[in-house]
Amino acid sequence: MTPAPLAARLRDPSGPLFFPVTAYGPDGSLDLDVYRTHVRRGVAAGAAAVFACCGTGEFHALLPEEFEACVRVAVEAAEGRVPVVAGAGYGTALAVRYARLAAGAGADGLLAMPPYLVLAGQEGLLRHYREIAVATALPVVVYQRDNAVLTPRTVAELARTDRVIGLKDGVGDLDLMQRIVSAVRTEARGDFLYFNGLPTAEQTQLAYGALGITLYSSAVFCFAPEIALAFHRALRTGDTATAHRLLDGFYRPFVELRDQGRGYAVSLVKAGVRLRGLDVGEVRPPLHEPAEDHVKQLAQLIERGYALLEKDA
């Protein structure tokens, strides 16, 4: 682990939070050399943290030994320059296993993914995340989405739990998030971290920022780091003109293209990485590759995004 506490390193990031895709070779097996290159390029481009083997990294498709190998390579590639956070999920027993594998591979923290499939009550979810938190010495960010939607009371309880340092929101209910922030602030602690974890989070980050939530994941950083950095910088400096120009000219069209296919939040991003010259392979089932026409539209959109940066320059 890196010496500085993870929460302190994430609190005011200098760049986007990088969620690398997982690289596969032509036969579908892991390509760790390409993955290492992908992570190194992201860190060199200005990522503030690497979130390895999470949603964009197809956590669901990785065997435990593949997961461990990817986390280890991400840690090596980051070289301590930025923290590496690894996904952990499925049922509680498997989530604990993945957490321990991540700790053994040198990760600095965990992103606790929703438990597999089941619609659990708040008591069960609280127990699930607490068992992940006590499984290792790693700090934990809880990922709220789909079948794991938490009440303000539950998040306040988690905020009082040792090693749980934050909540990543993939639901998009701003009323709920405001109540969560208020409950944690008044009932637990004021230094709890919050992340906008919606797909293409830049599209909604102005709204989240109004709640005081400044951290967000950036899948676009995987294939267009300069665009993601320009948007991140615009938010940090209050440059709303640039933020709006990128939203109108790049992010909104990208979201509309992403919504053309199920699973495109991952497969379209992976196609973008390939378009920029790094062959990270295709997605694994049950995800599928984007349609050829959609990939062509993505190529045109990337060109448009970079053209917007040239105009700003």
Solvent accessible surface area in square Angstrom, and as a share of the most:
residue,aa,sasa,rsa
1,M,144,0.64
2,T,25,0.15
3,P,138,0.87
4,A,44,0.34
5,P,95,0.60
6,L,8,0.04
7,A,18,0.14
8,A,63,0.49
9,R,62,0.23
10,L,0,0.00
11,R,100,0.37
12,D,102,0.53
13,P,12,0.07
14,S,92,0.60
15,G,0,0.00
16,P,1,0.01
17,L,2,0.01
18,F,1,0.01
19,F,10,0.04
20,P,0,0.00
21,V,0,0.00
22,T,0,0.00
23,A,1,0.01
24,Y,5,0.02
25,G,16,0.15
26,P,155,0.98
27,D,118,0.61
28,G,30,0.29
29,S,55,0.35
30,L,37,0.18
31,D,40,0.21
32,L,56,0.28
33,D,100,0.52
34,V,31,0.18
35,Y,1,0.00
36,R,55,0.20
37,T,46,0.27
38,H,8,0.03
39,V,0,0.00
40,R,120,0.44
41,R,132,0.48
42,G,7,0.06
43,V,7,0.04
44,A,73,0.57
45,A,34,0.26
46,G,28,0.27
47,A,6,0.04
48,A,11,0.08
49,A,0,0.00
50,V,0,0.00
51,F,3,0.01
52,A,0,0.00
53,C,0,0.00
54,C,1,0.00
55,G,32,0.31
56,T,17,0.10
57,G,1,0.01
58,E,0,0.00
59,F,9,0.04
60,H,82,0.37
61,A,22,0.17
62,L,7,0.03
63,L,102,0.51
64,P,23,0.15
65,E,107,0.48
66,E,25,0.11
67,F,0,0.00
68,E,48,0.22
69,A,30,0.23
70,C,0,0.00
71,V,0,0.00
72,R,99,0.36
73,V,9,0.05
74,A,0,0.00
75,V,40,0.23
76,E,87,0.39
77,A,3,0.03
78,A,1,0.00
79,E,119,0.53
80,G,42,0.40
81,R,141,0.51
82,V,16,0.09
83,P,3,0.02
84,V,2,0.01
85,V,0,0.00
86,A,0,0.00
87,G,0,0.00
88,A,0,0.00
89,G,0,0.00
90,Y,49,0.19
91,G,35,0.33
92,T,40,0.24
93,A,85,0.66
94,L,78,0.39
95,A,0,0.00
96,V,20,0.11
97,R,126,0.46
98,Y,6,0.02
99,A,0,0.00
100,R,142,0.52
101,L,37,0.19
102,A,0,0.00
103,A,39,0.30
104,G,52,0.50
105,A,5,0.04
106,G,21,0.20
107,A,0,0.00
108,D,11,0.06
109,G,0,0.00
110,L,0,0.00
111,L,0,0.00
112,A,0,0.00
113,M,22,0.10
114,P,24,0.15
115,P,11,0.07
116,Y,140,0.53
117,L,133,0.66
118,V,89,0.51
119,L,160,0.80
120,A,40,0.31
121,G,50,0.48
122,Q,57,0.25
123,E,151,0.68
124,G,37,0.35
125,L,2,0.01
126,L,29,0.15
127,R,168,0.61
128,H,11,0.05
129,Y,0,0.00
130,R,85,0.31
131,E,61,0.27
132,I,0,0.00
133,A,0,0.00
134,V,101,0.58
135,A,17,0.13
136,T,18,0.11
137,A,74,0.57
138,L,4,0.02
139,P,24,0.15
140,V,0,0.00
141,V,0,0.00
142,V,1,0.00
143,Y,9,0.03
144,Q,0,0.00
145,R,74,0.27
146,D,106,0.55
147,N,26,0.14
148,A,0,0.00
149,V,61,0.35
150,L,2,0.01
151,T,56,0.32
152,P,22,0.14
153,R,183,0.67
154,T,9,0.05
155,V,0,0.00
156,A,0,0.00
157,E,51,0.23
158,L,2,0.01
159,A,2,0.01
160,R,117,0.43
161,T,17,0.10
162,D,107,0.55
163,R,93,0.34
164,V,0,0.00
165,I,17,0.08
166,G,0,0.00
167,L,1,0.01
168,K,10,0.04
169,D,1,0.00
170,G,15,0.15
171,V,55,0.31
172,G,30,0.29
173,D,61,0.32
174,L,65,0.33
175,D,92,0.48
176,L,16,0.08
177,M,0,0.00
178,Q,74,0.33
179,R,117,0.43
180,I,0,0.00
181,V,15,0.09
182,S,42,0.27
183,A,13,0.10
184,V,1,0.01
185,R,140,0.51
186,T,102,0.60
187,E,96,0.43
188,A,34,0.26
189,R,68,0.25
190,G,74,0.71
191,D,69,0.35
192,F,13,0.05
193,L,7,0.03
194,Y,27,0.10
195,F,4,0.02
196,N,0,0.00
197,G,5,0.05
198,L,30,0.15
199,P,58,0.36
200,T,8,0.05
201,A,1,0.01
202,E,0,0.00
203,Q,65,0.29
204,T,45,0.26
205,Q,5,0.02
206,L,71,0.36
207,A,43,0.34
208,Y,2,0.01
209,G,33,0.32
210,A,89,0.69
211,L,36,0.18
212,G,59,0.56
213,I,3,0.02
214,T,91,0.53
215,L,6,0.03
216,Y,6,0.02
217,S,14,0.09
218,S,0,0.00
219,A,17,0.13
220,V,0,0.00
221,F,3,0.01
222,C,13,0.08
223,F,2,0.01
224,A,0,0.00
225,P,26,0.16
226,E,81,0.36
227,I,0,0.00
228,A,1,0.01
229,L,35,0.17
230,A,9,0.07
231,F,0,0.00
232,H,13,0.06
233,R,136,0.49
234,A,4,0.03
235,L,49,0.24
236,R,128,0.47
237,T,96,0.56
238,G,54,0.52
239,D,57,0.29
240,T,75,0.44
241,A,62,0.48
242,T,17,0.10
243,A,1,0.01
244,H,91,0.41
245,R,89,0.33
246,L,0,0.00
247,L,20,0.10
248,D,87,0.45
249,G,16,0.15
250,F,0,0.00
251,Y,0,0.00
252,R,113,0.41
253,P,24,0.15
254,F,2,0.01
255,V,20,0.12
256,E,90,0.40
257,L,11,0.06
258,R,34,0.12
259,D,92,0.48
260,Q,113,0.50
261,G,20,0.19
262,R,215,0.78
263,G,27,0.26
264,Y,7,0.03
265,A,39,0.30
266,V,19,0.11
267,S,0,0.00
268,L,0,0.00
269,V,2,0.01
270,K,0,0.00
271,A,1,0.01
272,G,0,0.00
273,V,5,0.03
274,R,68,0.25
275,L,74,0.37
276,R,108,0.39
277,G,64,0.61
278,L,20,0.10
279,D,100,0.52
280,V,0,0.00
281,G,10,0.10
282,E,108,0.48
283,V,14,0.08
284,R,40,0.15
285,P,112,0.70
286,P,119,0.75
287,L,37,0.19
288,H,95,0.42
289,E,46,0.21
290,P,12,0.08
291,A,50,0.39
292,E,131,0.59
293,D,83,0.43
294,H,33,0.15
295,V,34,0.19
296,K,115,0.49
297,Q,73,0.33
298,L,0,0.00
299,A,33,0.25
300,Q,116,0.51
301,L,7,0.03
302,I,10,0.05
303,E,128,0.57
304,R,118,0.43
305,G,0,0.00
306,Y,46,0.17
307,A,42,0.33
308,L,21,0.10
309,L,31,0.16
310,E,128,0.57
311,K,158,0.67
312,D,60,0.31
313,A,121,0.94
